[in-house]
Amino acid sequence: MNNKRFKKLLPIFLMLPILILSAGSYFKLKNNRAPLEISGIYFEEPQYMNPFQLSTTSGDIFTDEDFKGQWTLMFFGFTYCPDVCPTTLAMLDSIVKKIEKEQPRMKPPQVVFISVDPERDTLEHIQRYTNYFNDDFIGVTGSAVQLSKLSRQVGVIYEKVFITPSEPENYMMEHSTSISMINPKGSIQAIFTSPHDINALSEDIVAVYNNYR
């Protein structure tokens, strides 16, 4: 990251997975179950999600209640992202289709794309963007305060980085690239860290699904 403030915050967040893994190890030993190995963090004790409220591209309100009843893969980004976001959304489209084909008894997870750039990403623009990858993808965004209420719960950080200081409209959004997996009860079950691989991530998603109690 090339932003000084972002760099100062990064070590704090890098420590977070270590602390979470330590706590998870305790629960794994307590329940006498073999740990589930994935490319990221698996929560033996799913993390409760606090209430939040965002807006969908269809004009509806999106809250924590919309996670309940199905599995969800959640990714934060922005539509002006030159590489990571389109690559990740294309990968998630492939994964959903792969699961649908190879796991007939498993309902494919819903995919939620959350824009961290509400200044430029209008709901109409987000809809066109998500539909390009998959018509079923859900695009949402909200105010800075609303986005923060959700992003903090999954350890996602983001910040505006100006490319040209004299041109305030010329900026990028530095952001975490993890993918969160929310269980049907609306709790955080896993966080997949980058780099992401289609086959490996597909296997991890199915493993989390099969391990769910």
TIRO-2110 file (N, C-alpha, C; in Angstrom, 1 decimal):
// TIRO-2110
0.8, -1.2, 0.0, N, 1, A
0.0, 0.0, 0.0, CA, 1, A
0.9, 1.2, 0.0, C, 1, A
0.5, 2.3, -0.7, N, 2, A
1.3, 3.4, -0.8, CA, 2, A
0.9, 4.6, 0.0, C, 2, A
-0.1, 4.4, 0.8, N, 3, A
-0.6, 5.4, 1.7, CA, 3, A
-0.1, 5.3, 3.1, C, 3, A
0.5, 6.3, 3.7, N, 4, A
1.1, 6.2, 5.0, CA, 4, A
0.2, 5.8, 6.1, C, 4, A
-1.0, 6.4, 6.1, N, 5, A
-2.0, 6.1, 7.1, CA, 5, A
-2.4, 4.6, 7.0, C, 5, A
-2.6, 4.2, 5.8, N, 6, A
-3.0, 2.8, 5.5, CA, 6, A
-1.9, 1.8, 6.0, C, 6, A
-0.7, 2.2, 5.8, N, 7, A
0.4, 1.3, 6.3, CA, 7, A
0.5, 1.3, 7.8, C, 7, A
0.2, 2.4, 8.5, N, 8, A
0.2, 2.4, 9.9, CA, 8, A
-0.9, 1.4, 10.5, C, 8, A
-2.0, 1.4, 9.8, N, 9, A
-3.2, 0.6, 10.3, CA, 9, A
-3.0, -0.9, 10.0, C, 9, A
-2.3, -1.2, 8.9, N, 10, A
-2.1, -2.5, 8.4, CA, 10, A
-1.6, -3.5, 9.4, C, 10, A
-0.5, -3.2, 10.2, N, 11, A
0.0, -4.2, 11.1, CA, 11, A
-1.1, -4.6, 12.2, C, 11, A
-1.9, -3.7, 12.6, N, 12, A
-3.0, -4.0, 13.6, CA, 12, A
-3.9, -5.0, 13.0, C, 12, A
-4.3, -4.8, 11.8, N, 13, A
-5.2, -5.8, 11.1, CA, 13, A
-4.6, -7.1, 10.8, C, 13, A
-3.3, -7.1, 10.5, N, 14, A
-2.5, -8.3, 10.3, CA, 14, A
-2.5, -9.2, 11.5, C, 14, A
-2.5, -8.6, 12.7, N, 15, A
-2.5, -9.3, 13.9, CA, 15, A
-3.9, -10.0, 14.2, C, 15, A
-4.9, -9.4, 13.7, N, 16, A
-6.3, -9.9, 14.0, CA, 16, A
-6.5, -11.3, 13.6, C, 16, A
-6.1, -11.8, 12.4, N, 17, A
-6.2, -13.3, 12.2, CA, 17, A
-5.5, -14.2, 13.2, C, 17, A
-4.3, -13.7, 13.6, N, 18, A
-3.6, -14.5, 14.6, CA, 18, A
-4.4, -14.7, 15.9, C, 18, A
-4.9, -13.6, 16.3, N, 19, A
-5.7, -13.6, 17.6, CA, 19, A
-7.0, -14.5, 17.4, C, 19, A
-7.6, -14.3, 16.3, N, 20, A
-8.8, -15.1, 16.0, CA, 20, A
-8.5, -16.6, 15.9, C, 20, A
-7.4, -16.9, 15.2, N, 21, A
-7.0, -18.3, 15.1, CA, 21, A
-6.7, -18.9, 16.5, C, 21, A
-6.1, -18.1, 17.3, N, 22, A
-5.8, -18.6, 18.7, CA, 22, A
-7.0, -19.0, 19.4, C, 22, A
-8.0, -18.1, 19.3, N, 23, A
-9.3, -18.3, 20.0, CA, 23, A
-10.0, -19.5, 19.4, C, 23, A
-9.9, -19.6, 18.0, N, 24, A
-10.5, -20.8, 17.3, CA, 24, A
-9.9, -22.1, 17.8, C, 24, A
-8.6, -22.1, 18.0, N, 25, A
-7.9, -23.3, 18.4, CA, 25, A
-8.5, -23.8, 19.7, C, 25, A
-8.8, -22.9, 20.6, N, 26, A
-9.4, -23.2, 21.9, CA, 26, A
-10.7, -24.0, 21.7, C, 26, A
-11.5, -23.4, 20.9, N, 27, A
-12.8, -24.0, 20.7, CA, 27, A
-12.7, -25.4, 20.0, C, 27, A
-11.7, -25.5, 19.1, N, 28, A
-11.5, -26.8, 18.4, CA, 28, A
-11.1, -27.9, 19.4, C, 28, A
-10.2, -27.5, 20.3, N, 29, A
-9.8, -28.5, 21.3, CA, 29, A
-10.9, -28.8, 22.3, C, 29, A
-11.7, -27.8, 22.6, N, 30, A
-12.8, -28.0, 23.5, CA, 30, A
-13.8, -28.9, 23.0, C, 30, A
-14.1, -28.7, 21.7, N, 31, A
-15.2, -29.6, 21.1, CA, 31, A
-14.6, -30.9, 20.5, C, 31, A
-13.3, -31.1, 20.7, N, 32, A
-12.6, -32.3, 20.3, CA, 32, A
-12.9, -32.7, 18.8, C, 32, A
-12.9, -31.6, 18.0, N, 33, A
-13.1, -31.8, 16.5, CA, 33, A
-11.8, -31.4, 15.8, C, 33, A
-11.5, -32.2, 14.7, N, 34, A
-10.4, -31.9, 13.9, CA, 34, A
-10.6, -30.5, 13.3, C, 34, A
-9.6, -29.7, 13.2, N, 35, A
-9.7, -28.3, 12.6, CA, 35, A
-9.9, -28.4, 11.1, C, 35, A
-10.8, -27.6, 10.6, N, 36, A
-11.0, -27.5, 9.2, CA, 36, A
-10.0, -26.6, 8.5, C, 36, A
-9.2, -27.2, 7.6, N, 37, A
-8.1, -26.4, 7.0, CA, 37, A
-8.6, -25.8, 5.7, C, 37, A
-8.6, -24.5, 5.6, N, 38, A
-9.0, -23.7, 4.4, CA, 38, A
-8.0, -22.6, 4.2, C, 38, A
-8.1, -22.0, 3.0, N, 39, A
-7.2, -20.9, 2.7, CA, 39, A
-7.7, -19.6, 3.3, C, 39, A
-7.6, -19.5, 4.6, N, 40, A
-8.1, -18.4, 5.4, CA, 40, A
-8.4, -18.7, 6.8, C, 40, A
-9.5, -18.2, 7.3, N, 41, A
-9.9, -18.3, 8.7, CA, 41, A
-11.3, -19.0, 8.8, C, 41, A
-11.3, -20.1, 9.5, N, 42, A
-12.6, -20.9, 9.7, CA, 42, A
-13.0, -20.7, 11.2, C, 42, A
-14.2, -20.3, 11.4, N, 43, A
-14.7, -20.1, 12.8, CA, 43, A
-15.5, -21.3, 13.2, C, 43, A
-14.9, -22.0, 14.2, N, 44, A
-15.7, -23.1, 14.8, CA, 44, A
-16.9, -22.6, 15.5, C, 44, A
-16.7, -21.4, 16.1, N, 45, A
-17.8, -20.7, 16.7, CA, 45, A
-18.1, -19.5, 15.8, C, 45, A
-19.2, -19.6, 14.9, N, 46, A
-19.5, -18.6, 14.0, CA, 46, A
-19.6, -17.2, 14.7, C, 46, A
-19.1, -16.2, 14.0, N, 47, A
-19.1, -14.8, 14.6, CA, 47, A
-20.5, -14.1, 14.3, C, 47, A
-21.1, -13.7, 15.4, N, 48, A
-22.4, -13.0, 15.3, CA, 48, A
-22.2, -11.7, 14.5, C, 48, A
-23.1, -11.4, 13.7, N, 49, A
-23.1, -10.2, 12.9, CA, 49, A
-24.0, -9.1, 13.4, C, 49, A
-23.5, -8.0, 13.8, N, 50, A
-24.3, -6.9, 14.3, CA, 50, A
-25.2, -6.3, 13.2, C, 50, A
-26.3, -5.7, 13.5, N, 51, A
-27.2, -5.1, 12.5, CA, 51, A
-26.6, -4.0, 11.7, C, 51, A
-26.9, -4.0, 10.5, N, 52, A
-26.5, -2.9, 9.6, CA, 52, A
-27.5, -2.7, 8.5, C, 52, A
-27.4, -1.6, 7.7, N, 53, A
-28.4, -1.3, 6.7, CA, 53, A
-27.7, -0.7, 5.5, C, 53, A
-27.9, -1.2, 4.3, N, 54, A
-27.3, -0.7, 3.1, CA, 54, A
-28.4, -0.6, 2.1, C, 54, A
-28.1, -0.1, 0.9, N, 55, A
-29.1, 0.0, -0.2, CA, 55, A
-28.7, -0.9, -1.4, C, 55, A
-29.7, -1.6, -2.0, N, 56, A
-29.4, -2.5, -3.1, CA, 56, A
-29.6, -1.8, -4.4, C, 56, A
-29.2, -2.4, -5.5, N, 57, A
-29.3, -1.7, -6.8, CA, 57, A
-30.8, -1.8, -7.3, C, 57, A
-31.6, -2.6, -6.6, N, 58, A
-33.0, -2.7, -7.0, CA, 58, A
-33.9, -1.7, -6.2, C, 58, A
-33.2, -0.9, -5.3, N, 59, A
-33.9, 0.1, -4.5, CA, 59, A
-34.4, -0.4, -3.2, C, 59, A
-34.1, -1.7, -2.9, N, 60, A
-34.5, -2.2, -1.6, CA, 60, A
-33.4, -1.9, -0.5, C, 60, A
-33.8, -2.2, 0.7, N, 61, A
-32.9, -2.1, 1.9, CA, 61, A
-32.2, -3.4, 2.1, C, 61, A
-30.9, -3.5, 2.2, N, 62, A
-30.2, -4.7, 2.5, CA, 62, A
-29.7, -4.7, 3.9, C, 62, A
-30.1, -5.7, 4.7, N, 63, A
-29.7, -5.7, 6.1, CA, 63, A
-29.1, -7.1, 6.4, C, 63, A
-28.7, -7.3, 7.7, N, 64, A
-28.2, -8.6, 8.1, CA, 64, A
-29.2, -9.7, 8.0, C, 64, A
-30.5, -9.3, 8.0, N, 65, A
-31.5, -10.3, 7.8, CA, 65, A
-31.5, -11.0, 6.4, C, 65, A
-30.9, -10.3, 5.5, N, 66, A
-30.9, -10.8, 4.1, CA, 66, A
-29.8, -11.9, 3.9, C, 66, A
-29.0, -12.1, 4.9, N, 67, A
-28.0, -13.2, 4.9, CA, 67, A
-28.7, -14.5, 5.3, C, 67, A
-29.8, -14.4, 6.1, N, 68, A
-30.4, -15.6, 6.7, CA, 68, A
-31.2, -16.4, 5.6, C, 68, A
-31.0, -17.8, 5.8, N, 69, A
-31.8, -18.7, 4.9, CA, 69, A
-31.0, -19.3, 3.8, C, 69, A
-29.8, -18.7, 3.5, N, 70, A
-28.9, -19.3, 2.5, CA, 70, A
-27.4, -18.9, 2.8, C, 70, A
-26.5, -19.5, 2.1, N, 71, A
-25.1, -19.2, 2.2, CA, 71, A
-24.8, -18.0, 1.4, C, 71, A
-23.9, -17.2, 1.8, N, 72, A
-23.5, -15.9, 1.1, CA, 72, A
-22.0, -15.8, 1.0, C, 72, A
-21.5, -15.3, -0.1, N, 73, A
-20.2, -14.9, -0.3, CA, 73, A
-20.2, -13.4, -0.5, C, 73, A
-19.4, -12.7, 0.3, N, 74, A
-19.4, -11.3, 0.3, CA, 74, A
-18.0, -10.7, 0.0, C, 74, A
-18.0, -9.8, -0.9, N, 75, A
-16.7, -9.2, -1.4, CA, 75, A
-16.9, -7.7, -1.4, C, 75, A
-15.9, -6.9, -0.9, N, 76, A
-15.9, -5.5, -0.9, CA, 76, A
-15.0, -5.0, -2.1, C, 76, A
-15.4, -4.0, -2.8, N, 77, A
-14.6, -3.4, -3.9, CA, 77, A
-15.2, -2.1, -4.4, C, 77, A
-14.9, -1.8, -5.7, N, 78, A
-15.5, -0.6, -6.3, CA, 78, A
-15.4, -0.8, -7.8, C, 78, A
-16.3, -0.2, -8.5, N, 79, A
-16.5, -0.5, -9.9, CA, 79, A
-15.4, 0.1, -10.8, C, 79, A
-14.6, 1.1, -10.3, N, 80, A
-13.5, 1.6, -11.0, CA, 80, A
-12.2, 0.9, -10.8, C, 80, A
-12.3, -0.2, -10.0, N, 81, A
-11.1, -1.0, -9.7, CA, 81, A
-10.6, -1.6, -11.1, C, 81, A
-9.3, -1.5, -11.3, N, 82, A
-8.8, -1.9, -12.6, CA, 82, A
-8.5, -3.4, -12.7, C, 82, A
-8.3, -4.1, -11.6, N, 83, A
-7.9, -5.5, -11.7, CA, 83, A
-8.5, -6.4, -10.7, C, 83, A
-8.3, -6.2, -9.4, N, 84, A
-8.7, -7.2, -8.4, CA, 84, A
-10.2, -7.4, -8.4, C, 84, A
-11.0, -6.4, -8.5, N, 85, A
-12.5, -6.5, -8.4, CA, 85, A
-13.0, -7.3, -9.6, C, 85, A
-12.7, -6.9, -10.8, N, 86, A
-13.3, -7.7, -11.9, CA, 86, A
-12.8, -9.1, -11.9, C, 86, A
-11.5, -9.3, -11.6, N, 87, A
-11.0, -10.7, -11.5, CA, 87, A
-11.7, -11.5, -10.5, C, 87, A
-12.0, -10.9, -9.3, N, 88, A
-12.6, -11.6, -8.2, CA, 88, A
-14.1, -12.0, -8.6, C, 88, A
-14.8, -11.0, -9.1, N, 89, A
-16.2, -11.2, -9.5, CA, 89, A
-16.3, -12.3, -10.6, C, 89, A
-15.4, -12.3, -11.5, N, 90, A
-15.4, -13.3, -12.6, CA, 90, A
-15.1, -14.7, -12.0, C, 90, A
-14.2, -14.7, -11.0, N, 91, A
-13.9, -16.0, -10.4, CA, 91, A
-15.1, -16.5, -9.6, C, 91, A
-15.8, -15.6, -8.9, N, 92, A
-17.0, -16.0, -8.1, CA, 92, A
-18.1, -16.5, -9.0, C, 92, A
-18.2, -15.9, -10.2, N, 93, A
-19.2, -16.4, -11.1, CA, 93, A
-18.9, -17.8, -11.5, C, 93, A
-17.6, -18.1, -11.8, N, 94, A
-17.2, -19.4, -12.2, CA, 94, A
-17.4, -20.4, -11.0, C, 94, A
-17.1, -20.0, -9.8, N, 95, A
-17.3, -20.8, -8.7, CA, 95, A
-18.7, -21.2, -8.4, C, 95, A
-19.6, -20.2, -8.6, N, 96, A
-21.1, -20.5, -8.4, CA, 96, A
-21.5, -21.5, -9.4, C, 96, A
-21.1, -21.4, -10.7, N, 97, A
-21.5, -22.3, -11.7, CA, 97, A
-20.8, -23.7, -11.5, C, 97, A
-19.6, -23.7, -11.0, N, 98, A
-18.9, -24.9, -10.7, CA, 98, A
-19.6, -25.7, -9.6, C, 98, A
-20.0, -25.0, -8.6, N, 99, A
-20.8, -25.7, -7.5, CA, 99, A
-22.1, -26.2, -8.0, C, 99, A
-22.8, -25.4, -8.8, N, 100, A
-24.1, -25.8, -9.3, CA, 100, A
-24.0, -27.0, -10.1, C, 100, A
-22.9, -27.2, -10.8, N, 101, A
-22.7, -28.3, -11.7, CA, 101, A
-22.2, -29.6, -11.0, C, 101, A
-21.3, -29.4, -10.1, N, 102, A
-20.6, -30.5, -9.4, CA, 102, A
-21.2, -30.9, -8.1, C, 102, A
-22.0, -30.0, -7.5, N, 103, A
-22.6, -30.3, -6.2, CA, 103, A
-24.1, -30.1, -6.2, C, 103, A
-24.8, -31.0, -6.9, N, 104, A
-26.3, -30.8, -7.1, CA, 104, A
-27.1, -30.7, -5.9, C, 104, A
-26.6, -31.3, -4.8, N, 105, A
-27.4, -31.2, -3.5, CA, 105, A
-27.1, -30.0, -2.7, C, 105, A
-26.2, -29.2, -3.2, N, 106, A
-25.8, -27.9, -2.5, CA, 106, A
-26.3, -26.7, -3.3, C, 106, A
-27.1, -25.9, -2.7, N, 107, A
-27.6, -24.7, -3.3, CA, 107, A
-26.4, -23.7, -3.4, C, 107, A
-26.1, -23.2, -4.6, N, 108, A
-25.0, -22.3, -4.7, CA, 108, A
-25.2, -21.0, -3.9, C, 108, A
-24.2, -20.5, -3.3, N, 109, A
-24.3, -19.3, -2.4, CA, 109, A
-24.7, -18.1, -3.2, C, 109, A
-25.4, -17.2, -2.5, N, 110, A
-25.6, -15.9, -3.2, CA, 110, A
-24.3, -15.1, -3.0, C, 110, A
-24.1, -14.2, -4.0, N, 111, A
-22.9, -13.4, -4.0, CA, 111, A
-23.3, -11.9, -3.8, C, 111, A
-22.7, -11.3, -2.9, N, 112, A
-23.0, -9.9, -2.6, CA, 112, A
-21.7, -9.0, -2.8, C, 112, A
-21.8, -8.1, -3.7, N, 113, A
-20.7, -7.1, -3.9, CA, 113, A
-21.0, -5.8, -3.3, C, 113, A
-20.1, -5.4, -2.4, N, 114, A
-20.4, -4.1, -1.6, CA, 114, A
-19.4, -3.1, -2.1, C, 114, A
-19.9, -2.0, -2.7, N, 115, A
-19.0, -0.9, -3.2, CA, 115, A
-18.6, 0.0, -2.0, C, 115, A
-17.3, 0.2, -1.9, N, 116, A
-16.8, 1.1, -0.9, CA, 116, A
-16.5, 2.5, -1.4, C, 116, A
-17.1, 2.7, -2.6, N, 117, A
-16.9, 4.0, -3.3, CA, 117, A
-18.2, 4.7, -3.7, C, 117, A
-19.0, 5.0, -2.6, N, 118, A
-20.4, 5.5, -2.9, CA, 118, A
-20.4, 6.9, -3.6, C, 118, A
-19.3, 7.6, -3.6, N, 119, A
-19.2, 8.9, -4.3, CA, 119, A
-19.4, 8.7, -5.8, C, 119, A
-18.8, 7.7, -6.3, N, 120, A
-18.8, 7.5, -7.8, CA, 120, A
-19.7, 6.3, -8.2, C, 120, A
-19.9, 5.3, -7.3, N, 121, A
-20.6, 4.2, -7.7, CA, 121, A
-22.1, 4.4, -7.3, C, 121, A
-22.9, 4.9, -8.3, N, 122, A
-24.3, 5.0, -8.1, CA, 122, A
-24.9, 3.6, -8.1, C, 122, A
-26.1, 3.4, -7.6, N, 123, A
-26.8, 2.1, -7.6, CA, 123, A
-27.0, 1.6, -9.0, C, 123, A
-27.3, 2.5, -9.9, N, 124, A
-27.5, 2.1, -11.3, CA, 124, A
-26.2, 1.6, -11.9, C, 124, A
-25.1, 2.3, -11.6, N, 125, A
-23.8, 1.9, -12.1, CA, 125, A
-23.4, 0.5, -11.6, C, 125, A
-23.6, 0.3, -10.3, N, 126, A
-23.3, -0.9, -9.6, CA, 126, A
-24.1, -2.1, -10.2, C, 126, A
-25.3, -1.8, -10.5, N, 127, A
-26.2, -2.9, -11.1, CA, 127, A
-25.6, -3.3, -12.5, C, 127, A
-25.3, -2.3, -13.3, N, 128, A
-24.7, -2.7, -14.6, CA, 128, A
-23.4, -3.4, -14.5, C, 128, A
-22.6, -3.1, -13.5, N, 129, A
-21.3, -3.7, -13.2, CA, 129, A
-21.5, -5.1, -12.8, C, 129, A
-22.4, -5.4, -11.8, N, 130, A
-22.6, -6.8, -11.3, CA, 130, A
-23.3, -7.6, -12.3, C, 130, A
-24.2, -7.1, -13.1, N, 131, A
-24.9, -7.8, -14.1, CA, 131, A
-23.9, -8.3, -15.2, C, 131, A
-22.9, -7.6, -15.4, N, 132, A
-21.9, -8.0, -16.4, CA, 132, A
-21.3, -9.4, -16.1, C, 132, A
-21.1, -9.6, -14.8, N, 133, A
-20.5, -10.9, -14.3, CA, 133, A
-21.6, -12.0, -14.1, C, 133, A
-22.7, -11.6, -13.5, N, 134, A
-23.8, -12.5, -13.2, CA, 134, A
-25.1, -11.8, -12.8, C, 134, A
-26.1, -12.0, -13.5, N, 135, A
-27.4, -11.3, -13.2, CA, 135, A
-27.9, -11.5, -11.8, C, 135, A
-27.5, -12.6, -11.2, N, 136, A
-28.0, -12.9, -9.8, CA, 136, A
-27.1, -12.3, -8.7, C, 136, A
-26.0, -11.7, -9.1, N, 137, A
-25.1, -11.1, -8.1, CA, 137, A
-25.9, -9.8, -7.5, C, 137, A
-25.7, -9.6, -6.2, N, 138, A
-26.4, -8.5, -5.5, CA, 138, A
-25.4, -7.4, -5.3, C, 138, A
-25.7, -6.2, -5.8, N, 139, A
-24.8, -5.1, -5.6, CA, 139, A
-25.4, -4.1, -4.5, C, 139, A
-24.6, -3.7, -3.6, N, 140, A
-25.1, -2.8, -2.5, CA, 140, A
-24.0, -1.8, -2.2, C, 140, A
-24.5, -0.7, -1.6, N, 141, A
-23.6, 0.3, -1.1, CA, 141, A
-24.3, 1.1, 0.0, C, 141, A
-23.7, 2.1, 0.5, N, 142, A
-24.3, 3.0, 1.5, CA, 142, A
-23.4, 4.1, 1.9, C, 142, A
-23.7, 4.8, 2.9, N, 143, A
-22.9, 5.9, 3.4, CA, 143, A
-21.6, 5.4, 4.0, C, 143, A
-20.7, 6.3, 4.3, N, 144, A
-19.4, 5.9, 4.9, CA, 144, A
-19.7, 5.2, 6.3, C, 144, A
-20.6, 5.8, 7.0, N, 145, A
-20.9, 5.2, 8.3, CA, 145, A
-21.6, 3.8, 8.2, C, 145, A
-22.5, 3.7, 7.3, N, 146, A
-23.2, 2.4, 7.1, CA, 146, A
-22.2, 1.3, 6.6, C, 146, A
-21.3, 1.7, 5.7, N, 147, A
-20.3, 0.7, 5.2, CA, 147, A
-19.4, 0.3, 6.3, C, 147, A
-19.0, 1.2, 7.1, N, 148, A
-18.1, 0.9, 8.2, CA, 148, A
-18.7, -0.1, 9.2, C, 148, A
-20.0, 0.0, 9.5, N, 149, A
-20.6, -0.9, 10.4, CA, 149, A
-20.5, -2.3, 10.0, C, 149, A
-20.5, -2.6, 8.7, N, 150, A
-20.4, -3.9, 8.2, CA, 150, A
-18.9, -4.3, 8.0, C, 150, A
-18.1, -3.5, 7.3, N, 151, A
-16.7, -3.8, 7.0, CA, 151, A
-15.9, -4.2, 8.2, C, 151, A
-16.1, -3.5, 9.3, N, 152, A
-15.3, -3.7, 10.5, CA, 152, A
-15.6, -5.1, 11.1, C, 152, A
-16.8, -5.6, 10.8, N, 153, A
-17.1, -6.9, 11.4, CA, 153, A
-16.4, -8.1, 10.7, C, 153, A
-15.9, -7.9, 9.5, N, 154, A
-15.2, -8.9, 8.7, CA, 154, A
-13.8, -8.5, 8.5, C, 154, A
-13.3, -7.5, 9.2, N, 155, A
-11.9, -7.2, 9.1, CA, 155, A
-11.5, -6.5, 7.8, C, 155, A
-12.4, -5.9, 7.1, N, 156, A
-12.1, -5.3, 5.8, CA, 156, A
-11.8, -3.8, 6.0, C, 156, A
-10.7, -3.4, 5.5, N, 157, A
-10.3, -2.0, 5.6, CA, 157, A
-10.2, -1.4, 4.2, C, 157, A
-10.5, -0.1, 4.0, N, 158, A
-10.4, 0.5, 2.7, CA, 158, A
-10.1, 2.0, 3.0, C, 158, A
-9.6, 2.7, 1.9, N, 159, A
-9.3, 4.1, 2.1, CA, 159, A
-9.1, 4.7, 0.7, C, 159, A
-9.5, 5.9, 0.6, N, 160, A
-9.4, 6.7, -0.7, CA, 160, A
-7.9, 7.1, -0.8, C, 160, A
-7.3, 6.9, -2.0, N, 161, A
-6.0, 7.3, -2.3, CA, 161, A
-6.0, 8.2, -3.5, C, 161, A
-5.6, 9.4, -3.4, N, 162, A
-5.6, 10.4, -4.5, CA, 162, A
-4.4, 10.1, -5.4, C, 162, A
-4.7, 10.0, -6.7, N, 163, A
-3.6, 9.8, -7.7, CA, 163, A
-3.0, 11.1, -8.0, C, 163, A
-3.8, 12.2, -8.2, N, 164, A
-3.3, 13.5, -8.4, CA, 164, A
-4.0, 14.4, -7.4, C, 164, A
-3.2, 14.9, -6.4, N, 165, A
-3.7, 15.7, -5.3, CA, 165, A
-4.5, 16.9, -5.8, C, 165, A
-4.1, 17.5, -6.9, N, 166, A
-4.8, 18.7, -7.4, CA, 166, A
-6.2, 18.3, -8.1, C, 166, A
-6.4, 17.0, -8.3, N, 167, A
-7.7, 16.6, -8.9, CA, 167, A
-8.4, 15.6, -8.0, C, 167, A
-9.3, 16.2, -7.1, N, 168, A
-9.9, 15.4, -6.1, CA, 168, A
-10.8, 14.3, -6.7, C, 168, A
-11.2, 14.4, -7.9, N, 169, A
-12.0, 13.3, -8.5, CA, 169, A
-11.2, 12.2, -9.0, C, 169, A
-9.9, 12.4, -9.1, N, 170, A
-8.9, 11.3, -9.6, CA, 170, A
-8.3, 10.5, -8.4, C, 170, A
-9.0, 9.4, -8.1, N, 171, A
-8.5, 8.7, -7.0, CA, 171, A
-8.8, 7.2, -7.2, C, 171, A
-8.2, 6.4, -6.3, N, 172, A
-8.4, 4.9, -6.3, CA, 172, A
-8.9, 4.6, -4.9, C, 172, A
-9.4, 3.4, -4.7, N, 173, A
-9.8, 2.9, -3.4, CA, 173, A
-8.9, 1.7, -3.0, C, 173, A
-8.0, 1.9, -2.0, N, 174, A
-7.3, 0.8, -1.5, CA, 174, A
-8.2, 0.0, -0.6, C, 174, A
-8.2, -1.4, -0.8, N, 175, A
-9.2, -2.2, 0.0, CA, 175, A
-8.7, -3.6, 0.2, C, 175, A
-9.2, -4.2, 1.2, N, 176, A
-8.9, -5.6, 1.5, CA, 176, A
-9.5, -6.5, 0.4, C, 176, A
-8.9, -7.6, 0.1, N, 177, A
-9.4, -8.5, -1.0, CA, 177, A
-10.0, -9.8, -0.5, C, 177, A
-10.2, -9.9, 0.8, N, 178, A
-10.8, -11.1, 1.4, CA, 178, A
-12.2, -11.3, 0.9, C, 178, A
-12.7, -12.6, 1.0, N, 179, A
-14.1, -13.0, 0.7, CA, 179, A
-14.6, -13.6, 2.0, C, 179, A
-15.7, -13.1, 2.4, N, 180, A
-16.4, -13.6, 3.6, CA, 180, A
-17.5, -14.6, 3.3, C, 180, A
-17.6, -15.6, 4.1, N, 181, A
-18.7, -16.6, 3.8, CA, 181, A
-19.6, -16.6, 5.1, C, 181, A
-20.9, -16.2, 4.8, N, 182, A
-21.9, -16.1, 5.8, CA, 182, A
-22.8, -17.3, 5.8, C, 182, A
-23.0, -17.9, 7.0, N, 183, A
-23.9, -19.1, 7.1, CA, 183, A
-25.4, -18.7, 7.0, C, 183, A
-26.2, -19.7, 6.9, N, 184, A
-27.7, -19.5, 6.8, CA, 184, A
-28.3, -18.8, 8.0, C, 184, A
-27.6, -18.8, 9.1, N, 185, A
-28.1, -18.1, 10.3, CA, 185, A
-27.7, -16.6, 10.4, C, 185, A
-26.9, -16.2, 9.4, N, 186, A
-26.5, -14.8, 9.3, CA, 186, A
-25.2, -14.5, 10.1, C, 186, A
-24.4, -15.6, 10.4, N, 187, A
-23.2, -15.4, 11.1, CA, 187, A
-22.0, -15.6, 10.2, C, 187, A
-20.8, -15.0, 10.6, N, 188, A
-19.6, -15.2, 9.8, CA, 188, A
-19.0, -16.6, 10.0, C, 188, A
-19.0, -17.4, 9.0, N, 189, A
-18.4, -18.8, 9.2, CA, 189, A
-17.0, -18.9, 8.7, C, 189, A
-16.6, -18.1, 7.7, N, 190, A
-15.2, -18.2, 7.2, CA, 190, A
-14.8, -16.9, 6.5, C, 190, A
-13.5, -16.7, 6.5, N, 191, A
-13.0, -15.5, 5.7, CA, 191, A
-11.9, -16.1, 4.9, C, 191, A
-12.0, -16.0, 3.6, N, 192, A
-11.0, -16.5, 2.6, CA, 192, A
-10.1, -15.4, 2.2, C, 192, A
-8.8, -15.6, 2.5, N, 193, A
-7.8, -14.6, 2.2, CA, 193, A
-7.1, -14.8, 0.8, C, 193, A
-6.7, -13.8, 0.2, N, 194, A
-6.0, -13.8, -1.1, CA, 194, A
-4.6, -14.3, -0.9, C, 194, A
-4.0, -14.9, -2.0, N, 195, A
-4.5, -14.9, -3.3, CA, 195, A
-5.6, -16.0, -3.5, C, 195, A
-6.5, -15.8, -4.3, N, 196, A
-7.6, -16.8, -4.5, CA, 196, A
-7.4, -17.6, -5.8, C, 196, A
-7.7, -18.9, -5.7, N, 197, A
-7.7, -19.8, -6.8, CA, 197, A
-9.0, -20.5, -6.9, C, 197, A
-9.5, -20.5, -8.1, N, 198, A
-10.9, -21.0, -8.4, CA, 198, A
-11.1, -22.4, -7.8, C, 198, A
-10.2, -23.4, -8.1, N, 199, A
-10.4, -24.7, -7.7, CA, 199, A
-10.3, -24.8, -6.1, C, 199, A
-9.2, -24.2, -5.6, N, 200, A
-9.0, -24.3, -4.2, CA, 200, A
-10.1, -23.6, -3.4, C, 200, A
-10.6, -22.5, -3.8, N, 201, A
-11.7, -21.8, -3.2, CA, 201, A
-13.0, -22.5, -3.3, C, 201, A
-13.2, -23.1, -4.4, N, 202, A
-14.4, -24.0, -4.6, CA, 202, A
-14.4, -25.1, -3.6, C, 202, A
-13.3, -25.8, -3.4, N, 203, A
-13.2, -26.9, -2.5, CA, 203, A
-13.4, -26.4, -1.0, C, 203, A
-12.8, -25.2, -0.7, N, 204, A
-13.0, -24.7, 0.6, CA, 204, A
-14.4, -24.3, 0.9, C, 204, A
-15.1, -23.8, 0.0, N, 205, A
-16.5, -23.4, 0.2, CA, 205, A
-17.4, -24.6, 0.4, C, 205, A
-17.1, -25.7, -0.4, N, 206, A
-17.9, -26.9, -0.2, CA, 206, A
-17.5, -27.6, 1.2, C, 206, A
-16.2, -27.5, 1.6, N, 207, A
-15.8, -28.0, 2.9, CA, 207, A
-16.5, -27.3, 4.0, C, 207, A
-16.6, -26.0, 3.9, N, 208, A
-17.3, -25.2, 5.0, CA, 208, A
-18.8, -25.6, 5.0, C, 208, A
-19.3, -25.7, 3.9, N, 209, A
-20.8, -26.1, 3.8, CA, 209, A
-21.0, -27.5, 4.4, C, 209, A
-20.1, -28.5, 4.1, N, 210, A
-20.3, -29.8, 4.6, CA, 210, A
-20.0, -29.9, 6.1, C, 210, A
-19.2, -29.0, 6.6, N, 211, A
-18.8, -29.0, 8.0, CA, 211, A
-19.8, -28.3, 8.9, C, 211, A
-20.8, -27.6, 8.3, N, 212, A
-21.7, -26.8, 9.0, CA, 212, A
-22.7, -27.7, 9.9, C, 212, A
-22.8, -27.3, 11.1, N, 213, A
-23.7, -28.0, 12.0, CA, 213, A
-24.8, -27.0, 12.5, C, 213, A
END
